[in-house]
Amino acid sequence: MQRSTTWVWIPFLVLSFVWGTSYLWIKVALATVPPLTLVAGRLTLGAALVGVVVAIAREPLPRSPRQYGHLLVMSVVNIVVPFLLISVGEESMDSALAAILNATVPLFVIVIAPLFLPDEGITVARVAGLAIGFAGVLLLVAPGLAAGLGTSTPAELMMVASSLSYACGNVYARRNVRGLAPMIPALFQVGFAAAITVPLALLVDRPWTSVHPAPVALLAIAWLGFLGSGLAYLAYFTILRHWGSMRTSMTSYLLPVVGLAGGALVLGEPVTASRVGATVLIAGGIALVSSPAALRRLAGRSRPATAPVPAEAPSAER
């Protein structure tokens, strides 16, 4: 790792903690708030926070209409779709299980990236990592599939689909969103996502008549908004600018650990052998995918002035 990017470990750890605990807070909020309203509320707060930061910093806005188009696509692929999938999925599954399954983002990145990014090649180690990581996913999902799609299996598949969406956003950003200060894509990605989900929540949920959030749910939305959707995306784009897509996706190492611990300590969710085993397999797969040689290569070619800035989640939800 280059000496000049050592400080990036600070936002990396902050991001891992904030996104890792997001699954816990989503579960708490869903007790009294429907998924669409939850997503709209957190994105509104997140957009407000990032907007204030951009205004204070007086960062110049993009001038190219094409750039705004890319940011709009990113808002849908990297926020709207995965946020809704995760929130709906967590209505019928534990937060810890959601965190573990959502840690598969790097495994999807390694499949998708070579199709669009010539410098992201597939190696034997990465193929092995892919196989091991998906073995962890199967350890969690296969029992429900064998039983004929139990009540939690569709939710588990939603988590996997959200990881795929994050991975697509990660690769899309690296290919198309370049030369912007980290807070600019954060602003427009979260802002566009809020502009999409708020009208939908008003039309579908009619929250002023049907939603009665508990005080702890309001706290959860505030955490998810200001930290999970505001501060986290500022950190995410900062990390991606300096480290590149594959290395940034290493936040997925910590997401299942934080999610498993948070669910057990706060919500009393079970820490089963299959969940621990799946976490180990997925983390081991990511370790092979993000081999030291690949990380050195990524670090060596990353340059703040030219490196692309976009999402994963997750690692990601977040």
Backbone torsions as a table, in degrees:
resi	resn	phi	psi	omega
1	MET	NA	137.6	-179.5
2	GLN	-69.7	143.1	-178.2
3	ARG	-58.4	-37.8	-174.6
4	SER	-68.1	-15.2	-178.8
5	THR	-110.0	13.2	179.6
6	THR	-59.3	-37.9	-178.2
7	TRP	-62.2	-19.4	-177.8
8	VAL	-65.5	-17.8	176.2
9	TRP	-62.5	-26.6	180.0
10	ILE	-65.4	-56.8	176.2
11	PRO	-63.4	-27.3	177.4
12	PHE	-61.8	-47.6	-179.5
13	LEU	-69.0	-39.6	177.1
14	VAL	-60.6	-45.8	-179.4
15	LEU	-62.6	-42.6	-179.6
16	SER	-61.4	-41.1	-179.8
17	PHE	-69.9	-46.6	-176.5
18	VAL	-64.3	-47.4	-179.8
19	TRP	-71.3	-33.7	178.1
20	GLY	-63.8	-36.1	178.9
21	THR	-85.5	-9.0	-179.0
22	SER	-61.6	-35.8	-179.5
23	TYR	-63.2	-36.8	176.4
24	LEU	-63.5	-48.1	-177.8
25	TRP	-67.9	-33.6	175.6
26	ILE	-61.9	-44.9	179.5
27	LYS	-61.2	-40.9	179.0
28	VAL	-63.7	-45.8	-177.2
29	ALA	-67.1	-35.5	-175.6
30	LEU	-65.0	-14.7	178.8
31	ALA	-62.3	-30.7	-177.7
32	THR	-133.6	1.9	-178.6
33	VAL	-129.8	128.6	178.8
34	PRO	-68.8	155.9	-173.3
35	PRO	-55.6	-45.1	-176.1
36	LEU	-65.2	-42.1	177.5
37	THR	-66.0	-38.2	177.2
38	LEU	-60.0	-48.6	-179.5
39	VAL	-63.1	-45.1	-179.8
40	ALA	-62.3	-42.0	-179.0
41	GLY	-64.8	-46.0	-177.9
42	ARG	-67.6	-36.0	-180.0
43	LEU	-70.6	-34.4	177.2
44	THR	-62.6	-44.8	178.6
45	LEU	-67.1	-41.2	179.4
46	GLY	-63.0	-43.4	179.1
47	ALA	-63.8	-38.6	178.4
48	ALA	-62.5	-44.1	179.8
49	LEU	-63.3	-48.6	-179.0
50	VAL	-65.1	-36.5	178.1
51	GLY	-61.2	-41.4	177.6
52	VAL	-63.7	-43.1	179.9
53	VAL	-62.2	-43.5	179.6
54	VAL	-65.3	-40.1	179.7
55	ALA	-64.6	-41.7	179.4
56	ILE	-66.5	-40.8	-178.6
57	ALA	-76.6	-17.4	-179.2
58	ARG	55.8	44.8	178.6
59	GLU	-72.6	136.8	177.0
60	PRO	-68.3	143.5	-179.1
61	LEU	-88.5	157.4	177.9
62	PRO	-60.2	147.4	179.1
63	ARG	-104.6	-20.0	-175.8
64	SER	-85.7	125.6	174.7
65	PRO	-58.1	-33.8	179.2
66	ARG	-61.8	-37.8	179.4
67	GLN	-63.3	-40.2	177.3
68	TYR	-65.1	-35.8	176.6
69	GLY	-62.3	-43.0	177.7
70	HIS	-63.0	-40.4	-180.0
71	LEU	-66.9	-34.1	176.5
72	LEU	-65.7	-44.7	176.5
73	VAL	-59.1	-43.8	179.7
74	MET	-60.5	-39.0	-178.6
75	SER	-63.4	-35.9	-179.4
76	VAL	-75.5	-49.2	-173.4
77	VAL	-74.7	-36.0	-172.1
78	ASN	-99.6	-9.6	179.7
79	ILE	-132.4	-62.0	-171.3
80	VAL	-58.4	-53.5	-176.9
81	VAL	-64.1	-53.9	-178.9
82	PRO	-66.9	-36.4	178.8
83	PHE	-60.7	-44.0	-179.4
84	LEU	-68.2	-42.0	178.9
85	LEU	-60.9	-44.1	-179.1
86	ILE	-66.2	-45.1	-177.7
87	SER	-65.7	-42.7	177.8
88	VAL	-67.0	-42.0	-179.0
89	GLY	-62.6	-38.3	-177.5
90	GLU	-71.6	-8.8	174.5
91	GLU	-64.1	-25.5	-176.1
92	SER	-128.9	25.1	176.3
93	MET	-151.6	161.2	179.2
94	ASP	-69.0	151.4	177.1
95	SER	-65.6	-35.0	-179.8
96	ALA	-64.8	-42.8	178.8
97	LEU	-64.2	-38.3	177.3
98	ALA	-61.9	-43.1	-179.4
99	ALA	-64.2	-40.5	-179.6
100	ILE	-64.9	-48.0	-178.4
101	LEU	-66.7	-33.5	-178.5
102	ASN	-75.8	-7.8	177.8
103	ALA	-78.0	0.4	-176.8
104	THR	-84.4	5.4	-177.2
105	VAL	-51.9	-48.4	-178.5
106	PRO	-60.8	-28.7	179.7
107	LEU	-67.8	-36.7	175.7
108	PHE	-74.0	-34.7	178.5
109	VAL	-59.3	-42.6	-176.0
110	ILE	-67.9	-23.2	175.8
111	VAL	-81.5	-41.2	-173.3
112	ILE	-83.2	-39.8	-172.3
113	ALA	-55.0	-46.4	-178.4
114	PRO	-61.4	-21.2	179.5
115	LEU	-72.6	-24.2	-174.6
116	PHE	-125.7	-17.4	-177.6
117	LEU	-122.3	102.0	-175.2
118	PRO	-58.6	-27.3	-177.3
119	ASP	-86.5	2.5	177.5
120	GLU	-106.2	77.9	-175.3
121	GLY	-81.5	163.2	176.4
122	ILE	-97.6	130.4	178.5
123	THR	-116.7	169.5	178.2
124	VAL	-60.2	-41.4	180.0
125	ALA	-62.0	-38.4	-178.7
126	ARG	-71.5	-37.8	176.3
127	VAL	-63.8	-42.7	177.6
128	ALA	-62.4	-42.4	178.0
129	GLY	-62.3	-39.7	177.6
130	LEU	-60.4	-45.4	-179.3
131	ALA	-64.2	-43.6	-179.2
132	ILE	-66.6	-42.8	-179.8
133	GLY	-62.8	-43.2	179.8
134	PHE	-72.3	-22.9	171.8
135	ALA	-62.3	-37.3	175.8
136	GLY	-64.1	-39.8	177.4
137	VAL	-63.5	-44.6	-179.9
138	LEU	-62.8	-34.1	178.8
139	LEU	-59.2	-32.3	-179.5
140	LEU	-88.6	-38.4	-171.0
141	VAL	-92.1	-33.4	-172.6
142	ALA	-56.6	-40.8	179.9
143	PRO	-57.0	-40.7	178.4
144	GLY	-68.4	-38.3	178.1
145	LEU	-65.3	-41.8	-179.8
146	ALA	-64.9	-30.5	-179.5
147	ALA	-83.4	-0.2	177.7
148	GLY	90.8	46.9	177.3
149	LEU	58.3	77.6	176.7
150	GLY	-70.2	-178.0	-176.0
151	THR	-63.9	-28.3	-177.5
152	SER	-92.4	-15.5	-175.5
153	THR	-64.5	-45.4	175.8
154	PRO	-57.1	-37.7	178.4
155	ALA	-65.8	-40.4	177.7
156	GLU	-62.3	-40.8	178.3
157	LEU	-66.8	-32.6	174.7
158	MET	-62.0	-39.3	179.0
159	MET	-64.5	-42.4	177.7
160	VAL	-63.8	-41.3	178.5
161	ALA	-64.2	-36.5	178.1
162	SER	-66.0	-36.8	176.5
163	SER	-64.1	-41.2	177.1
164	LEU	-61.4	-41.0	179.3
165	SER	-64.6	-44.1	176.2
166	TYR	-58.9	-42.6	-178.8
167	ALA	-63.7	-41.9	177.3
168	CYS	-61.8	-41.7	177.9
169	GLY	-64.2	-39.0	178.9
170	ASN	-59.9	-49.7	-178.4
171	VAL	-68.9	-41.0	179.1
172	TYR	-59.7	-41.7	-179.2
173	ALA	-64.9	-43.6	-178.0
174	ARG	-65.0	-28.8	-178.7
175	ARG	-84.7	-33.4	-167.4
176	ASN	-120.3	-20.5	-175.3
177	VAL	-108.6	106.1	-172.5
178	ARG	-133.9	153.9	169.3
179	GLY	71.1	21.7	180.0
180	LEU	-111.9	145.8	172.7
181	ALA	-62.5	144.8	-173.0
182	PRO	-51.6	-36.3	-174.7
183	MET	-74.0	-18.2	-178.0
184	ILE	-72.0	-52.2	175.0
185	PRO	-62.9	-31.5	176.4
186	ALA	-62.0	-45.2	-179.1
187	LEU	-60.4	-51.7	-173.6
188	PHE	-76.9	-31.9	178.0
189	GLN	-65.9	-49.4	179.5
190	VAL	-69.7	-39.0	-179.3
191	GLY	-64.6	-47.2	177.4
192	PHE	-61.5	-41.0	-179.9
193	ALA	-62.9	-39.7	176.9
194	ALA	-64.6	-41.0	-179.8
195	ALA	-64.3	-26.8	178.8
196	ILE	-81.8	-44.3	-171.5
197	THR	-83.1	-30.4	-178.4
198	VAL	-61.7	-50.6	177.5
199	PRO	-60.8	-36.5	178.3
200	LEU	-63.2	-42.9	179.5
201	ALA	-64.2	-39.7	179.7
202	LEU	-65.5	-38.7	-178.8
203	LEU	-75.7	-42.6	-172.8
204	VAL	-85.7	-49.2	-174.1
205	ASP	-88.3	-24.9	-173.9
206	ARG	45.0	61.9	-170.2
207	PRO	-61.0	-24.4	-178.8
208	TRP	-70.7	-13.6	179.6
209	THR	-114.1	-27.7	-170.6
210	SER	-117.2	-10.7	-175.3
211	VAL	-106.3	124.3	179.0
212	HIS	-128.9	80.9	-173.5
213	PRO	-69.3	140.1	173.0
214	ALA	-73.7	157.3	179.3
215	PRO	-53.6	-39.3	-179.6
216	VAL	-68.1	-28.7	176.6
217	ALA	-68.1	-38.3	176.5
218	LEU	-64.5	-39.1	175.5
219	LEU	-62.6	-41.3	179.3
220	ALA	-62.9	-43.2	179.9
221	ILE	-65.0	-38.6	177.6
222	ALA	-63.2	-44.1	177.8
223	TRP	-61.2	-48.8	-178.2
224	LEU	-65.6	-32.5	-179.1
225	GLY	-77.1	-60.2	-174.6
226	PHE	-71.6	-36.6	-178.4
227	LEU	-98.2	-54.9	-175.0
228	GLY	-70.2	-27.8	-178.5
229	SER	-115.3	-9.6	179.0
230	GLY	-110.0	-75.3	-179.6
231	LEU	-58.0	-39.8	-176.3
232	ALA	-62.5	-40.8	-178.5
233	TYR	-74.4	-30.7	172.3
234	LEU	-61.9	-43.8	178.0
235	ALA	-66.3	-41.6	-176.6
236	TYR	-60.4	-49.2	-177.1
237	PHE	-70.1	-29.6	174.5
238	THR	-64.4	-46.1	179.8
239	ILE	-63.7	-45.3	-177.5
240	LEU	-62.4	-36.6	-179.9
241	ARG	-62.4	-37.4	-175.5
242	HIS	-93.4	-28.7	-171.4
243	TRP	-111.3	-17.2	-177.1
244	GLY	87.6	169.8	-171.3
245	SER	-68.0	-45.4	-175.1
246	MET	-66.6	-44.9	-177.7
247	ARG	-69.2	-37.1	177.9
248	THR	-61.0	-35.1	-178.6
249	SER	-67.9	-4.4	176.5
250	MET	-66.9	-10.8	173.3
251	THR	-56.0	-23.1	-179.9
252	SER	-67.4	-15.7	173.0
253	TYR	-58.5	-43.1	-170.1
254	LEU	-94.8	-21.7	-176.4
255	LEU	-55.9	-49.5	-178.6
256	PRO	-67.5	-31.5	179.1
257	VAL	-66.6	-48.5	178.8
258	VAL	-64.2	-42.9	-179.4
259	GLY	-64.8	-42.2	179.7
260	LEU	-64.7	-43.8	179.7
261	ALA	-67.0	-43.5	-179.6
262	GLY	-63.7	-44.2	179.3
263	GLY	-62.4	-38.6	-179.1
264	ALA	-72.2	-44.2	-174.5
265	LEU	-74.5	-38.2	-173.7
266	VAL	-95.7	-43.2	-174.2
267	LEU	-104.9	-3.1	179.6
268	GLY	69.3	25.2	179.5
269	GLU	-71.2	147.7	-175.3
270	PRO	-71.2	142.1	171.9
271	VAL	-104.4	90.9	-175.1
272	THR	-91.6	164.9	179.0
273	ALA	-62.9	-37.6	-179.5
274	SER	-67.3	-36.4	179.2
275	ARG	-70.0	-42.5	177.3
276	VAL	-64.9	-42.6	178.8
277	GLY	-63.0	-42.6	178.6
278	ALA	-63.7	-40.4	177.6
279	THR	-60.4	-43.8	179.6
280	VAL	-64.4	-43.5	-179.7
281	LEU	-65.0	-44.4	-179.4
282	ILE	-65.9	-43.9	178.0
283	ALA	-63.4	-39.7	177.6
284	GLY	-64.6	-39.4	176.8
285	GLY	-63.4	-42.3	177.8
286	ILE	-64.1	-36.7	179.1
287	ALA	-61.4	-40.0	178.1
288	LEU	-72.2	-40.1	177.5
289	VAL	-60.4	-43.2	-180.0
290	SER	-98.0	60.0	-177.8
291	SER	-64.8	154.7	-179.0
292	PRO	-54.1	-39.6	-178.9
293	ALA	-64.1	-40.9	179.3
294	ALA	-65.1	-39.9	-179.4
295	LEU	-66.0	-40.5	178.4
296	ARG	-63.4	-39.0	179.9
297	ARG	-66.0	-42.7	178.4
298	LEU	-63.9	-44.9	-179.1
299	ALA	-63.4	-36.3	-177.4
300	GLY	-69.8	-29.7	-177.3
301	ARG	-98.3	-5.6	-179.9
302	SER	-77.2	129.9	177.9
303	ARG	-134.6	125.2	-176.9
304	PRO	-53.8	-32.3	-174.4
305	ALA	-77.0	-24.0	-174.0
306	THR	-125.3	-13.3	-175.4
307	ALA	-66.3	142.4	-178.1
308	PRO	-72.0	148.7	178.6
309	VAL	-128.7	126.0	178.6
310	PRO	-82.6	NA	NA
311	ALA	NA	NA	NA
312	GLU	NA	45.7	132.0
313	ALA	-13.5	158.2	-38.4
314	PRO	147.4	41.3	35.3
315	SER	-65.4	NA	NA
316	ALA	NA	NA	NA
317	GLU	NA	-158.5	162.3
318	ARG	148.7	NA	NA
